[in-house]
Structures are given as structure tokens and as C-alpha cells.
Amino acid sequence: MKISPTRWVKSSYSNPDGGNCLEWSPTSGIAIGSVPVRDSKTPQGPILTFPAHSFAIFIAGVKADAFSRHQR
């Protein structure tokens, strides 16, 4: 399946200096039932896709970990 997201969003956890940058396409996930993810340093490189439900669980886990670290 060819994926051509029209809008990419950089992760708020990405490094502001240009390293470790992750982008995802929120609107594409709704249309195809999976969430495209790519490395923003190589936007023409490969795109990984994750089932939308699995991606939502992953994001919830990242947020929970960030919250628990903040509470320490």
C-alpha cells in the first residue's frame, strides 16, 4: 500500500536540535486504520505503519511514564 500523508507532525519528545526526530501523520491514520511514522531527518526514507489502536496504547504509555517521572 502506498502511503502519501499530506501533513506530518513532529513529536513533542523530539530533540529541538535536530536529532532523534520522529514525525507521524494523524489524519492518515484515520483514513487507513494505521498510523504512519517516519524519521524527520530523512523524510524521503521509509515510513513505518502501526495499527491505530496499538499506536494509541503506545502514546498512552509514553504519557503515563512522563507523568510518573514528573511526580517523582
Buried (B, 14 or more C-beta within 10 A) or exposed (E): EEBEBEEBEEBEEBEEEEEEBBBBBBEBBEEBEBBBBBBBEEEEEEBEBBEBEEBEEEEEEEEEEEEEEEEE
